[in-house]
Amino acid sequence: MKIVGIVGSNAEVSYNRLLLNFIKKQYSQLFDLDVIEIKDIPLFNQSDNQTESAPIQKLNKKITEADAVIIATPEHNHTIPASLKSVIEWLSFEIHPLENKPVMIVGASYYDQGSSRAQLHLRQILDAPGVNALVMPGNEFLLGKVKQAFDENNNLKEQNTIKFLESTLKKFVQFVQLVTRLDESSDQPLPEEDLHVTNTIDTTIKDVNMSAEDWVEQAAKKVNAVEGDTYVKLNRGILTVDQINTFLASMPMELTFADNNNQFLYYNYTKPAEEMLADRVPGQVGNPLALCHPERSLKSVEWVIQQLRSGKQDAVRVHVPTHGPDKFVVHNYQAMHDDQGNYAGINEYVLDFKPVVNWYLKQTGQKLEGSTDSLSNSPKHDVDAGSGATTKG
């Protein structure tokens, strides 16, 4: 088995480099590890596309040809180094060698945390659309107090640490073998998605222009849709249409329904687009999904739908940080299925999790690590300052 080990630091002296070299030497019976550097990779700049440059193409080739990847990350200011983030940007801009590639995360730092916060962030980054790595769940290897961890021959000292590292690596080998078997059984590309809705399904309301601003009104008239105080029998309840509208509008999140034909059919309209976390306007309802997104994002939209329709993922979640530090907004794309288990479309719900987390912390008396209160942006005075940026990785 051929595995690439990425040194997640561009520092001349890096304990994460020592860790990967130890793995290469100590566990050669498990796999062949090729330790590669990121020191020569230029800083990501979308306006200065260097995807075809020799350093990036060399990295791309090594990852593509490998069975799996191990990334060793230090922790700088509670996250991964800027150099490692920049590399992942290049590897998800025009090339995607990490897509569906099994990845294991390890890390070393000066203090007790062992790069735990950086590893958590790296997992989120590797799960992002465009990266789409298959990160091994659990089995974290966090090497703390690295200055004392290695002997003069750059070998780990503690036998329990060596034993635990070996157990996680063996599990990773099993994970890679499982992913490989799954790939071999489903190596056919997923069918393209009809985002322009050129076909119809049983529930499509025909002979109504999907892009019409008043599609809802036209479609309702076409099928004599019930409204107002007319009762609707649900699978476990009877509500009027007005009650259903009130119920959905009260949900503490923005809901969107798109059917399995990729037609946008509903959102819980309660406020104007400029006040929403994900802006919608009434005239969009009825549109094909292709008309609901800019052209540049349609490939990402198609990828999400393919994952949900095929069952490769039951939900795709994306954190959108552009709403500011006072919010933690997540877009959740959840596959829906009918009573027979057939794919029935997408339930997209957009939620700011911060109020929920704040309430939970207040109820339990707990605090997030590195904050003075529930979700304060001010760090504690006694946090691990040693995990900040340093000349050593």
Secondary structure as the mmCIF struct_conf table of DSSP 4:
data_model
#
loop_
_struct_conf.conf_type_id
_struct_conf.id
_struct_conf.beg_label_comp_id
_struct_conf.beg_label_asym_id
_struct_conf.beg_label_seq_id
_struct_conf.end_label_comp_id
_struct_conf.end_label_asym_id
_struct_conf.end_label_seq_id
STRN STRN1 LYS A 2 VAL A 7
BEND BEND1 GLU A 12 GLU A 12
STRN STRN2 VAL A 13 VAL A 13
HELX_RH_AL_P HELX_RH_AL_P1 TYR A 15 GLN A 26
TURN_TY1_P TURN_TY1_P1 TYR A 27 LEU A 30
STRN STRN3 ASP A 32 ILE A 36
TURN_TY1_P TURN_TY1_P2 LYS A 39 ASP A 40
BEND BEND2 ILE A 41 ILE A 41
HELX_LH_PP_P HELX_LH_PP_P1 PRO A 42 PHE A 44
TURN_TY1_P TURN_TY1_P3 GLN A 46 SER A 47
BEND BEND3 ASP A 48 ASP A 48
TURN_TY1_P TURN_TY1_P4 THR A 51 GLU A 52
BEND BEND4 SER A 53 SER A 53
HELX_RH_AL_P HELX_RH_AL_P2 ALA A 54 GLU A 65
BEND BEND5 ALA A 66 ASP A 67
STRN STRN4 ALA A 68 THR A 73
STRN STRN5 HIS A 76 HIS A 76
TURN_TY1_P TURN_TY1_P5 ASN A 77 HIS A 78
STRN STRN6 THR A 79 THR A 79
HELX_RH_AL_P HELX_RH_AL_P3 ALA A 82 TRP A 90
TURN_TY1_P TURN_TY1_P6 LEU A 91 GLU A 94
TURN_TY1_P TURN_TY1_P7 PRO A 97 ASN A 100
STRN STRN7 PRO A 102 ALA A 108
BEND BEND6 TYR A 110 TYR A 111
TURN_TY1_P TURN_TY1_P8 ASP A 112 SER A 115
HELX_RH_AL_P HELX_RH_AL_P4 SER A 116 LEU A 126
TURN_TY1_P TURN_TY1_P9 ASP A 127 ASP A 127
BEND BEND7 ALA A 128 ALA A 128
TURN_TY1_P TURN_TY1_P10 PRO A 129 VAL A 131
STRN STRN8 LEU A 134 VAL A 135
HELX_LH_PP_P HELX_LH_PP_P2 MET A 136 PRO A 137
BEND BEND8 GLY A 138 GLY A 138
STRN STRN9 PHE A 141 LEU A 143
HELX_RH_AL_P HELX_RH_AL_P5 VAL A 146 ALA A 149
STRN STRN10 PHE A 150 PHE A 150
TURN_TY1_P TURN_TY1_P11 GLU A 152 ASN A 153
BEND BEND9 ASN A 154 ASN A 154
STRN STRN11 LEU A 156 LEU A 156
HELX_RH_AL_P HELX_RH_AL_P6 GLN A 159 SER A 185
TURN_TY1_P TURN_TY1_P12 SER A 186 SER A 186
BEND BEND10 GLN A 188 GLN A 188
HELX_LH_PP_P HELX_LH_PP_P3 PRO A 189 GLU A 193
TURN_TY1_P TURN_TY1_P13 LEU A 195 HIS A 196
BEND BEND11 ASN A 199 ASN A 199
TURN_TY1_P TURN_TY1_P14 ASP A 202 THR A 203
TURN_TY1_P TURN_TY1_P15 LYS A 206 ASP A 207
BEND BEND12 VAL A 208 VAL A 208
TURN_TY1_P TURN_TY1_P16 MET A 210 SER A 211
TURN_TY1_P TURN_TY1_P17 GLU A 213 ASP A 214
HELX_RH_AL_P HELX_RH_AL_P7 TRP A 215 VAL A 223
TURN_TY1_P TURN_TY1_P18 ASN A 224 ASN A 224
TURN_TY1_P TURN_TY1_P19 GLY A 228 ASP A 229
STRN STRN12 TYR A 231 LEU A 234
TURN_TY1_P TURN_TY1_P20 ASN A 235 ARG A 236
STRN STRN13 GLY A 237 THR A 240
HELX_RH_AL_P HELX_RH_AL_P8 VAL A 241 ALA A 249
TURN_TY1_P TURN_TY1_P21 SER A 250 SER A 250
BEND BEND13 MET A 251 MET A 253
STRN STRN14 GLU A 254 ASP A 259
TURN_TY1_P TURN_TY1_P22 ASN A 260 ASN A 261
BEND BEND14 ASN A 262 ASN A 262
STRN STRN15 GLN A 263 GLN A 263
STRN STRN16 PHE A 264 TYR A 267
BEND BEND15 LYS A 271 LYS A 271
HELX_RH_3T_P HELX_RH_3T_P1 ALA A 273 GLU A 275
BEND BEND16 MET A 276 ALA A 278
HELX_RH_3T_P HELX_RH_3T_P2 PRO A 282 GLN A 284
TURN_TY1_P TURN_TY1_P23 VAL A 285 GLY A 286
STRN STRN17 PRO A 288 PRO A 288
HELX_RH_3T_P HELX_RH_3T_P3 LEU A 289 LEU A 291
BEND BEND17 CYS A 292 HIS A 293
HELX_RH_3T_P HELX_RH_3T_P4 GLU A 295 SER A 297
HELX_RH_AL_P HELX_RH_AL_P9 LEU A 298 SER A 310
TURN_TY1_P TURN_TY1_P24 GLY A 311 GLY A 311
BEND BEND18 LYS A 312 LYS A 312
BEND BEND19 ASP A 314 ASP A 314
STRN STRN18 ALA A 315 VAL A 320
HELX_RH_3T_P HELX_RH_3T_P5 PRO A 321 HIS A 323
TURN_TY1_P TURN_TY1_P25 PRO A 325 ASP A 326
STRN STRN19 VAL A 329 HIS A 337
TURN_TY1_P TURN_TY1_P26 ASP A 339 GLN A 340
STRN STRN20 TYR A 343 ASP A 352
HELX_RH_AL_P HELX_RH_AL_P10 LYS A 354 THR A 364
TURN_TY1_P TURN_TY1_P27 GLY A 365 GLY A 365
TURN_TY1_P TURN_TY1_P28 GLU A 369 GLY A 370
BEND BEND20 THR A 372 LEU A 375
BEND BEND21 ASN A 377 SER A 378
HELX_LH_PP_P HELX_LH_PP_P4 PRO A 379 LYS A 380
TURN_TY1_P TURN_TY1_P29 HIS A 381 ASP A 382
BEND BEND22 VAL A 383 VAL A 383
HELX_RH_3T_P HELX_RH_3T_P6 ALA A 385 SER A 387
BEND BEND23 GLY A 388 GLY A 388
BEND BEND24 THR A 391 THR A 391
STRN STRN21 LYS A 392 LYS A 392
#
